[in-house]
Every structure is written in structure tokens, then in C-alpha cells.
């Protein structure tokens, strides 16, 4: 960020950037092929924040919804339930099989907890009713991924287990309104034990405090209804102090001795919002840092000023600005990381499901 230069929010260019992300990605993004579901989520939620979701017409919206459901793994029997959930993309040949059941596709083909979260969130953003989601199977998949220490793997068969995937588990259970798949006491214990001597959370026990990990921890507690009881007043105060101390160069860094990075505008900003301390920030300066990472030609936001934009930083920069209530963006829910408009639709689905399960209940 240079001096006192004032930047303007390039809304139309960002809309066009995200529209291109829906249609085609540059060759440099080929490594994200197995994570296309997350790219889709960043794009859709970004357009929603920009109040530009109507740029996707009804035919394309239906095509996207059908594509998301095509990546859902539908087990044939209960022995295969733990392999359910959603894939991240159609790279595997089995995704293009005419037979939709798991018994006839690769044993290496199973859902991924992050892709399942972003798939469900994307469906909610698009206004889908989630009627085609195999809830029982998805929840069985989530339950199978929890470790004894309370953390979660990302996929069946082994992976890293840390705070990121615990957050994804909590979002899935919140969207489906069923937390029976999570051992909540173990999850809370894991979060608390992951607080380092610095005062914030790492990816796990004895690991370095990190802005992204702290967000995942705080948001998970919020979604599970444990934010008030899970942390003591002293722990909350130390956490807030660590988060605010990440301000540098006008923006937020993810951990000490790192450069300010656009994405932490959301990760750390949302954590402070959930903790009721967003008013501690210099919003004007933080906004200018985010806007300094815009590409004035192509649109989109980058990790740092004067570097190429990408979908992740574009979305998290815009969602960070939405947290700060800047630039006429739609308001965002800091825990689920979707707009309040999308959250309202989700709550309507929750009420309808509750009424359908018990007609005597009036919502």
C-alpha cells in the first residue's frame, strides 16, 4: 500500500472476474482441479456479496446445481455410508460412470469434508432445497472422520487432522441441523487444548497460533453453541489481544513476522466479530489495504499488492469488506461465511423441515 493513496472499490470489474471463474480458469489453476467445489463456492458467494448472483441465469443455475449433485457419493448400503459426502471435482473417471452407486466405483473414491461443506453452502446460496442430499450418509461420513482427540480427518483413509476439518464438520452439521455426528465435548476440548502460550489457536495441540486456525476454532464453537461456555474470560481476552496484534502494514497478517495478507481480513475480522470486538479495528485503514490488492484491469483481489489476483483472495477480501460493512456489500454471517440472504434461506429450510417432521409445531 503506497502512502495515503485512496483506492476505490472496483465492483463491476470484480463481478466480471468472478463470472469468468464460473466459466473458465487459467492454466495456472490446473492444480485446483480436484478442489473445484471450493472454487465454485468462492465464486458464488462472492457474486452474492456483490448482489450480482442474478448474473447467473436460471439455466446455468440449474446446470451448476446438477453438477454439484453429480459429485455426491451415494452409498448402496450402510456398510459404505462412511465413504459418502461430496467430491471436489470430476477428475476421477468414476465420477463419469453411468452407475451412481459406490459399489461399482473405485475404493479410493470417497467424499472430502471440505468439499461437502462448500457443496452444501453453494446449494444454499443458489436457493436449492437440499432435498437431494443424502443426509444420513453425509452425517455418517462426518462421524467416521472424527478422531479420538476430537479433531477431524478430511477424508476416509487418512489425511491431516486439524482445526480446518473440525470447522467443516461443524458447518455441515449446522446446515443439516443435526450435530449427532460430532462428539461435541471432545471437539471443545481439542479447541481449548490447541490454544498456545501466545493466546490463540493453532491447527492442533502444541502448534503455532494462526489466524486461520483461530477463526476455525471460534466459528466452530459458535456453530456448536459453545462459544460462551467453551472459553473463559481470560482466554477470550488473550485471544482478542493476539488477533488485534496481527495488524501490520495496514492489513492483517496470519501470524507474527509475516506480511499482511488480504484473506486474513476475513479470517481475523470474522473471529473478532464473533467475539464482539470488531470495533477495536481501524476500519478505514484496513479497507484501504484490501483495496490496494485489487487488479485495476482484470478485477479480482490478490494476496498482496501488485501481485496477480485469484479466486480465494478475491472472495475473502470482499467478504472481509462485507464484515466491515463497507462498499454497499451484502451483510455476511461470520460463522458460516455466507451472506445473511443465503442464511435466511437456510433458516427457512430448517423451519420447513421441523414442521414436516412434526406438523403440530408452528414456526
Secondary structure, DSSP 8 states (H G I E B T S, - for coil): --TT------HHHHHHHHHHHHH---GGGGGGGGGHHHHHHHHHHHHHHTT-GGGS-HHHHHHHHHHHHHTEEB-SSGGGGGG-EE-S-S-SGGGG-S--BGGGS-TT---BHHHHHHHHHHHHHTT---TT--HHHHHHHHHHHB-TTS-EESBTT---EEHHHHHHHHHHHHHHT--TTS-HHHHHHHHHHTB-TTSSB-SSTT----HHHHHHHHHHHHHTT-HHHHS-HHHHHHHHHHHHTTEETTEE-SSTTS---TTHHHHHHHHHHHTT-GGGS-HHHHHHHHHTTB-TTT--BBSSTTS-B-HHHHHHHHHHHHHTT-TT---EETTTTEEHHHHHHHHHHHHHHHHHH-TT---
